[in-house]
Amino acid sequence: MKFFCAAVNLLLMRIRKFSLTNSLAIEMLFRPDSSIYITCYVHVSMKKSDIMSTEKVRVAITQGDINGIGYEIIFKTLADPKVLELYTPVIYGSSKVAAYHRKALNIPNFSLNSVKSGEEAHPRRVNIVNCVDENVRVELGKATEDGGQAAFVALQKAVEDLKNGWVDVLVTAPINKNATHSEAFNFPGHTEYLAEQFGNQPHIMLMVAPQLKVGVVTGHVPLKDVPEQLTMEKILDKIRVLDRTLRIDFTIRKPRIAVLGVNPHAGDEGLLGDEEINIIKPAIEVAREEGIMALGPYPADGLFGSGNVGRFDAVLAMYHDQGLAPFKSIAFSEGVNFTGGLPIVRTSPDHGTAFEIAGENKADESSFREAVYLAVDIFNRRNMHKDISANPLKPAEKGDLERD
C-alpha cells in the first residue's frame, strides 16, 4: 500500500469517502493487479453541494486509421467489463468497419451500442457514434485516401461532441499523417489540429510514463527547420506551460524541469554552437525569476545516459527525436502522448498505425490503455484543482496560533 498526496494514474474502480466534519476527502483507487493507492485531500468549508461529482468520465475514442491497428487496441482495451465501472467509452467511427476488424481478429461477442452522438451514450455499454460512410473500404496495412478521410471525419465528430460538452476527454487512436492530410486537415498531426480547434493557446506535446515525462519545444517539424524555430520566447512559453501542466494535471507542487541543450555537449560553452548561451540559458533565467524550477541546459546524452533524469519531474527537449527517442527506448509499451496546455484533455498511445501487423492480432494495447487511464485521471485532477481553487485554504491569523 502506498500513500500519495496527489491523484494517481491507472484507475479501474473508484470509491470516495468524505468526512464533512474535518473536510478530509479520501480516495481509494483499485487496479486490476489488486494494488491499492490512497489519495488524500484536505479542504475546508466543504459542503455537500461542493463535492466533486462522482459521475463517470465520458471518454471519446477516435478510431484512427481504419487500415491500421486502431480497432484492435480499442477492442483489447475495452474487453474487460470492469472498465465500465470507471468510465463510459464512446467510439467515433463505423460499426461496419468495427465488425470487419472484429472478424479479421477473430474477436467474438463484442457488442457495440450505436448512438448518434456522445449525448446519447449509455453509461453501462461500449458506445459507437457512426460518423463514417458505410461504403468506406478497409484495406488492411495500406495507407489510403479513404482510410485517412475516415480518420479525420471521426476526429471532427469527436471534437464537435467535446465542444458541446457531451464527452469529457479525448483519446485518439493512431493516424497516418500522409493519408489524413488534406485541405481540411492541413496539420502535421493531432496536436496542431486540436490546438487550432481550441484557441491556439500555448501547448506542449508531453510524453508521459510513470518514471519519465518528456516535452518538446519544436514538435512535428523537419530537423533543418529547428534552429530557426528555437527562440528565447518559444522556449520560455514551453517551460511555462510545462510547469503549469505538471502542477495542475499531475499535482506536482514544485516541479523540477531539466532543459536540454540543442548542440552536442550542450554547445561546450560556445565551442559547438552558441544557442545555449544566447537563447536557451536566457529563457531558463527568466523562468527562474518567475519562480519556475527550470535547470540546465543539459547535454541530452549525458542526462539520459547517466540516470540523472530521475532527479527531475520532466525533461524539456529542443526537438522531436531528441526527446522521443530516449523516451520510447525507456518506456515504449507504457508511454502516453498528452497534449498539455489545452482546455480539454487529449491523450494518445505513443506509437503509430503499425500497418505491418494490422489484422494479425499482434498489437500490444498497453500504451492505449494507459492513454485512457491518464485522460480519466487528468480530468479528475483538473476538477479537484477547480474545486480547491474555488475555496482555497485561508492563512491563519497570528492570534489563532497563540495559546490562551
C-alpha positions as CSV (number, residue, x, y, z in Angstrom):
1,M,0.0,0.0,0.0
2,K,1.4,3.4,-1.0
3,F,0.3,6.8,0.2
4,F,0.3,9.8,-2.1
5,C,-0.9,13.5,-1.6
6,A,-2.0,13.6,-5.3
7,A,-4.2,11.8,-7.6
8,V,-2.7,8.6,-9.1
9,N,-2.8,7.0,-12.6
10,L,-4.2,3.7,-13.8
11,L,-7.6,3.6,-12.1
12,L,-10.2,1.0,-12.6
13,M,-12.6,1.4,-9.8
14,R,-13.0,4.5,-7.5
15,I,-14.5,4.7,-4.1
16,R,-14.8,8.0,-2.4
17,K,-15.4,8.7,1.3
18,F,-16.0,12.2,2.5
19,S,-15.8,13.4,6.1
20,L,-17.6,16.7,6.2
21,T,-16.7,17.4,9.8
22,N,-13.0,17.6,9.2
23,S,-13.2,18.3,5.5
24,L,-11.0,15.4,4.5
25,A,-11.5,13.7,1.2
26,I,-10.1,10.2,0.8
27,E,-10.0,8.3,-2.5
28,M,-9.3,4.6,-2.6
29,L,-8.3,3.6,-6.1
30,F,-8.1,0.0,-7.3
31,R,-6.2,-1.5,-10.2
32,P,-6.6,-4.9,-11.9
33,D,-3.4,-6.2,-10.2
34,S,-5.2,-5.6,-6.8
35,S,-2.7,-2.9,-5.7
36,I,-4.3,-0.1,-3.8
37,Y,-3.4,3.6,-3.8
38,I,-4.9,6.1,-1.3
39,T,-5.1,9.8,-2.1
40,C,-5.8,12.4,0.5
41,Y,-7.0,16.0,0.0
42,V,-7.6,18.4,2.9
43,H,-10.2,21.1,2.2
44,V,-12.0,23.4,4.5
45,S,-15.6,24.8,4.3
46,M,-16.8,21.9,2.2
47,K,-20.5,21.5,1.7
48,K,-22.3,18.5,0.2
49,S,-23.0,20.6,-2.9
50,D,-19.3,21.4,-3.2
51,I,-18.2,17.8,-3.5
52,M,-16.9,16.9,-7.0
53,S,-19.4,14.9,-9.0
54,T,-18.8,11.2,-8.9
55,E,-20.3,10.6,-12.4
56,K,-18.2,8.5,-14.7
57,V,-16.0,10.2,-17.1
58,R,-17.2,10.0,-20.7
59,V,-14.2,9.1,-22.9
60,A,-14.3,9.9,-26.6
61,I,-12.2,7.4,-28.6
62,T,-11.5,8.1,-32.2
63,Q,-10.9,5.1,-34.5
64,G,-7.7,6.3,-36.1
65,D,-6.7,5.0,-39.5
66,I,-9.1,2.2,-40.4
67,N,-6.3,0.2,-42.1
68,G,-4.1,0.1,-39.0
69,I,-4.3,-1.4,-35.5
70,G,-6.7,1.2,-34.1
71,Y,-9.7,-1.0,-33.7
72,E,-7.6,-3.9,-32.4
73,I,-6.1,-1.8,-29.5
74,I,-9.5,-0.3,-28.8
75,F,-11.2,-3.8,-28.6
76,K,-8.5,-5.1,-26.3
77,T,-8.6,-2.1,-24.0
78,L,-12.4,-2.3,-23.7
79,A,-12.6,-6.1,-23.4
80,D,-12.5,-6.1,-19.6
81,P,-16.1,-5.2,-18.4
82,K,-14.6,-3.6,-15.3
83,V,-13.6,-0.5,-17.4
84,L,-17.3,0.4,-17.5
85,E,-17.2,0.9,-13.7
86,L,-14.7,3.7,-14.2
87,Y,-15.6,5.4,-17.5
88,T,-18.1,5.5,-20.3
89,P,-16.4,4.8,-23.7
90,V,-17.7,6.4,-26.9
91,I,-16.0,5.2,-30.0
92,Y,-16.2,7.5,-33.1
93,G,-16.0,5.5,-36.3
94,S,-18.2,2.9,-38.0
95,S,-20.0,-0.2,-36.8
96,K,-19.4,-1.8,-40.2
97,V,-15.6,-1.1,-40.0
98,A,-15.6,-2.3,-36.4
99,A,-17.3,-5.6,-37.5
100,Y,-14.7,-6.0,-40.3
101,H,-11.9,-5.8,-37.8
102,R,-13.6,-8.0,-35.2
103,K,-14.0,-10.7,-37.8
104,A,-10.4,-10.3,-39.0
105,L,-9.1,-10.6,-35.4
106,N,-11.5,-13.4,-34.5
107,I,-12.9,-11.5,-31.6
108,P,-16.4,-12.9,-30.7
109,N,-19.1,-11.4,-28.6
110,F,-18.0,-7.7,-28.6
111,S,-21.2,-5.7,-28.7
112,L,-21.4,-2.0,-29.5
113,N,-24.3,0.3,-28.7
114,S,-24.9,2.6,-31.7
115,V,-25.7,6.2,-30.9
116,K,-25.9,9.5,-32.8
117,S,-23.7,11.4,-30.5
118,G,-21.9,11.3,-27.2
119,E,-25.0,12.8,-25.6
120,E,-26.9,9.5,-26.1
121,A,-24.1,7.3,-24.7
122,H,-25.2,4.5,-22.4
123,P,-23.1,4.6,-19.2
124,R,-23.0,0.8,-19.0
125,R,-22.2,0.0,-22.6
126,V,-19.4,0.4,-25.1
127,N,-20.9,3.1,-27.4
128,I,-20.2,3.9,-31.0
129,V,-21.1,7.0,-33.0
130,N,-21.4,6.1,-36.6
131,C,-20.0,9.0,-38.5
132,V,-18.2,7.4,-41.4
133,D,-19.6,6.5,-44.8
134,E,-20.8,2.9,-44.6
135,N,-19.3,2.2,-48.0
136,V,-15.8,3.1,-46.9
137,R,-13.3,0.4,-48.0
138,V,-10.9,-1.2,-45.5
139,E,-7.5,-2.2,-46.9
140,L,-5.5,-3.6,-44.0
141,G,-1.9,-2.5,-43.9
142,K,-2.2,0.2,-46.6
143,A,-2.2,4.0,-46.4
144,T,-5.2,5.1,-48.5
145,E,-7.2,8.2,-49.0
146,D,-10.3,6.5,-47.7
147,G,-8.5,5.5,-44.6
148,G,-7.2,9.0,-44.0
149,Q,-10.5,10.7,-44.6
150,A,-12.4,8.2,-42.3
151,A,-9.9,9.0,-39.5
152,F,-10.4,12.8,-40.0
153,V,-14.2,12.6,-40.0
154,A,-14.2,10.6,-36.8
155,L,-11.9,13.2,-35.2
156,Q,-14.1,16.0,-36.4
157,K,-17.2,14.5,-34.8
158,A,-15.4,13.7,-31.5
159,V,-14.2,17.3,-31.3
160,E,-17.7,18.6,-32.0
161,D,-19.1,16.5,-29.2
162,L,-16.3,17.6,-26.9
163,K,-17.1,21.3,-27.6
164,N,-20.8,20.5,-26.9
165,G,-19.9,19.0,-23.5
166,W,-21.3,15.6,-24.5
167,V,-18.0,13.9,-23.8
168,D,-15.3,14.8,-21.3
169,V,-12.0,13.7,-22.7
170,L,-10.5,12.6,-26.0
171,V,-8.3,9.6,-26.7
172,T,-7.1,9.3,-30.3
173,A,-6.0,6.1,-32.0
174,P,-3.1,6.5,-34.4
175,I,-3.5,8.1,-37.8
176,N,-1.3,8.0,-40.9
177,K,-0.4,11.7,-41.3
178,N,0.2,11.5,-45.0
179,A,-3.1,9.7,-45.7
180,T,-5.1,12.1,-43.4
181,H,-3.5,15.3,-44.9
182,S,-6.0,17.3,-47.0
183,E,-7.3,20.8,-47.4
184,A,-9.5,20.3,-44.4
185,F,-6.7,18.7,-42.3
186,N,-3.6,20.7,-43.2
187,F,-1.8,19.9,-40.0
188,P,1.3,17.8,-39.1
189,G,-0.8,15.8,-36.6
190,H,-3.4,15.7,-33.9
191,T,-1.6,18.1,-31.6
192,E,-1.6,21.0,-34.0
193,Y,-5.2,20.4,-35.2
194,L,-6.5,20.4,-31.6
195,A,-4.6,23.5,-30.7
196,E,-6.2,25.3,-33.6
197,Q,-9.7,24.0,-32.6
198,F,-9.4,25.1,-29.0
199,G,-8.0,28.6,-29.3
200,N,-4.3,28.3,-30.3
201,Q,-3.2,28.8,-26.7
202,P,0.3,27.8,-25.6
203,H,0.5,24.0,-25.6
204,I,3.1,21.2,-25.4
205,M,3.5,17.7,-26.7
206,L,4.3,15.8,-23.5
207,M,5.3,12.1,-23.4
208,V,4.2,10.6,-20.1
209,A,5.2,7.4,-18.3
210,P,5.3,6.5,-14.6
211,Q,9.1,7.1,-14.4
212,L,9.6,9.8,-17.1
213,K,7.9,12.8,-18.7
214,V,9.4,14.5,-21.8
215,G,8.1,17.6,-23.5
216,V,9.4,19.2,-26.7
217,V,9.8,22.8,-27.8
218,T,9.5,22.1,-31.6
219,G,7.2,19.2,-32.5
220,H,6.4,17.9,-35.9
221,V,8.9,20.0,-37.9
222,P,11.8,18.9,-40.2
223,L,15.1,18.9,-38.4
224,K,16.5,21.5,-40.8
225,D,13.9,24.0,-39.6
226,V,14.5,23.5,-35.9
227,P,17.3,26.2,-35.5
228,E,15.1,29.0,-36.8
229,Q,12.2,28.0,-34.6
230,L,14.2,28.0,-31.4
231,T,13.7,31.4,-29.9
232,M,14.0,32.5,-26.3
233,E,10.3,33.4,-26.3
234,K,9.2,30.0,-27.6
235,I,11.4,28.1,-25.1
236,L,10.1,30.2,-22.3
237,D,6.5,29.6,-23.3
238,K,7.1,25.9,-23.3
239,I,8.8,26.0,-19.9
240,R,5.8,27.9,-18.5
241,V,3.1,25.6,-20.0
242,L,5.1,22.5,-18.9
243,D,5.4,23.9,-15.3
244,R,1.7,24.6,-15.2
245,T,0.8,21.2,-16.6
246,L,2.9,19.4,-14.1
247,R,1.4,21.4,-11.2
248,I,-2.3,21.1,-12.2
249,D,-2.5,18.0,-14.3
250,F,0.0,15.9,-12.3
251,T,-0.4,17.6,-8.9
252,I,3.4,18.2,-8.5
253,R,3.6,21.2,-6.1
254,K,7.1,22.4,-7.2
255,P,8.2,20.7,-10.4
256,R,11.8,20.4,-11.3
257,I,12.3,20.7,-15.1
258,A,15.5,19.7,-16.9
259,V,16.0,21.8,-20.0
260,L,18.2,20.2,-22.7
261,G,20.7,22.0,-25.0
262,V,20.4,21.7,-28.7
263,N,24.0,21.1,-29.7
264,P,26.3,18.2,-28.8
265,H,27.5,18.6,-25.2
266,A,25.1,21.5,-24.8
267,G,27.5,23.6,-27.0
268,D,30.6,23.1,-24.9
269,E,30.3,26.8,-23.8
270,G,30.1,28.0,-27.3
271,L,32.7,25.8,-28.9
272,L,30.0,23.6,-30.7
273,G,27.3,26.3,-31.1
274,D,26.0,29.3,-29.2
275,E,22.3,28.6,-29.0
276,E,22.7,27.5,-25.4
277,I,24.4,30.8,-24.4
278,N,22.2,33.2,-26.5
279,I,18.8,31.5,-26.4
280,I,18.3,28.7,-24.0
281,K,20.1,30.0,-20.9
282,P,18.3,33.4,-21.1
283,A,14.9,31.6,-21.3
284,I,15.9,29.5,-18.2
285,E,16.9,32.6,-16.3
286,V,13.6,34.4,-16.9
287,A,11.7,31.2,-15.9
288,R,13.7,31.1,-12.7
289,E,12.9,34.7,-12.0
290,E,9.2,33.8,-12.3
291,G,9.6,31.1,-9.7
292,I,9.8,28.1,-12.1
293,M,12.4,25.5,-11.1
294,A,14.0,25.1,-14.6
295,L,17.6,23.9,-14.7
296,G,20.1,23.5,-17.5
297,P,20.8,23.4,-20.3
298,Y,22.0,19.8,-20.1
299,P,23.5,17.6,-22.8
300,A,20.9,15.1,-23.8
301,D,23.1,12.1,-24.0
302,G,24.7,12.8,-20.6
303,L,21.3,13.4,-18.8
304,F,19.6,10.3,-20.1
305,G,22.8,8.1,-20.1
306,S,23.8,8.9,-16.5
307,G,20.4,8.1,-15.0
308,N,20.2,11.6,-13.5
309,V,16.9,12.1,-15.3
310,G,15.3,10.6,-12.3
311,R,16.1,13.8,-10.3
312,F,13.6,15.8,-12.4
313,D,9.9,15.7,-12.8
314,A,10.1,16.4,-16.5
315,V,12.6,17.0,-19.3
316,L,12.2,19.7,-22.0
317,A,13.8,18.7,-25.2
318,M,14.5,21.1,-28.0
319,Y,13.2,18.9,-30.9
320,H,11.2,15.8,-31.5
321,D,13.7,13.0,-31.8
322,Q,16.0,14.4,-29.1
323,G,13.2,13.8,-26.6
324,L,11.1,10.9,-28.1
325,A,14.0,8.6,-29.0
326,P,15.2,8.1,-25.4
327,F,11.7,8.2,-24.0
328,K,10.5,5.4,-26.2
329,S,13.7,3.4,-25.5
330,I,12.8,3.6,-21.8
331,A,9.0,3.4,-21.8
332,F,7.6,2.4,-25.2
333,S,5.0,0.0,-24.0
334,E,3.5,2.2,-21.3
335,G,4.2,5.6,-22.8
336,V,1.4,8.1,-23.5
337,N,1.3,11.2,-25.6
338,F,-0.5,14.0,-23.8
339,T,-1.3,17.5,-25.2
340,G,-0.6,19.8,-22.3
341,G,-1.9,23.3,-22.0
342,L,-5.2,22.9,-23.8
343,P,-8.5,23.5,-22.1
344,I,-9.5,19.9,-23.0
345,V,-7.8,16.6,-22.1
346,R,-6.4,14.7,-25.0
347,T,-4.1,11.6,-24.9
348,S,-3.0,9.0,-27.4
349,P,-0.7,6.0,-27.4
350,D,3.0,6.7,-28.2
351,H,3.0,4.6,-31.3
352,G,1.7,4.7,-34.9
353,T,-0.7,2.8,-37.1
354,A,1.6,-0.3,-37.3
355,F,0.3,-1.2,-40.8
356,E,2.7,-4.1,-40.9
357,I,0.8,-6.1,-38.3
358,A,-2.8,-4.8,-39.0
359,G,-5.4,-7.5,-38.7
360,E,-2.9,-10.1,-37.3
361,N,-3.9,-9.8,-33.6
362,K,-0.3,-9.0,-32.7
363,A,-0.8,-5.4,-31.4
364,D,0.1,-4.5,-27.8
365,E,-2.7,-2.4,-26.4
366,S,-0.8,-1.4,-23.2
367,S,0.0,2.2,-24.4
368,F,-3.6,2.8,-25.5
369,R,-4.9,1.5,-22.2
370,E,-2.5,3.8,-20.3
371,A,-3.7,6.7,-22.5
372,V,-7.3,6.1,-21.5
373,Y,-6.4,5.9,-17.8
374,L,-4.3,9.0,-17.9
375,A,-7.1,11.0,-19.6
376,V,-9.6,10.0,-16.9
377,D,-7.1,10.8,-14.2
378,I,-6.1,14.2,-15.5
379,F,-9.8,15.1,-16.0
380,N,-10.5,14.3,-12.3
381,R,-7.4,16.1,-11.2
382,R,-8.5,19.3,-13.0
383,N,-11.9,19.1,-11.4
384,M,-10.2,18.7,-8.0
385,H,-8.0,21.7,-8.7
386,K,-11.0,23.8,-9.7
387,D,-12.8,22.8,-6.5
388,I,-9.8,23.6,-4.3
389,S,-9.1,26.9,-6.1
390,A,-12.7,28.0,-5.7
391,N,-12.4,27.5,-1.9
392,P,-8.7,27.9,-1.1
393,L,-7.3,27.5,2.4
394,K,-7.1,30.8,4.2
395,P,-3.8,31.7,6.0
396,A,-4.1,31.5,9.8
397,E,-4.2,34.8,11.7
398,K,-1.3,35.3,14.2
399,G,-3.8,35.3,17.1
400,D,-5.2,31.9,16.1
401,L,-1.8,30.3,16.7
402,E,-1.2,31.8,20.1
403,R,-2.1,29.8,23.2
404,D,-4.7,31.3,25.6
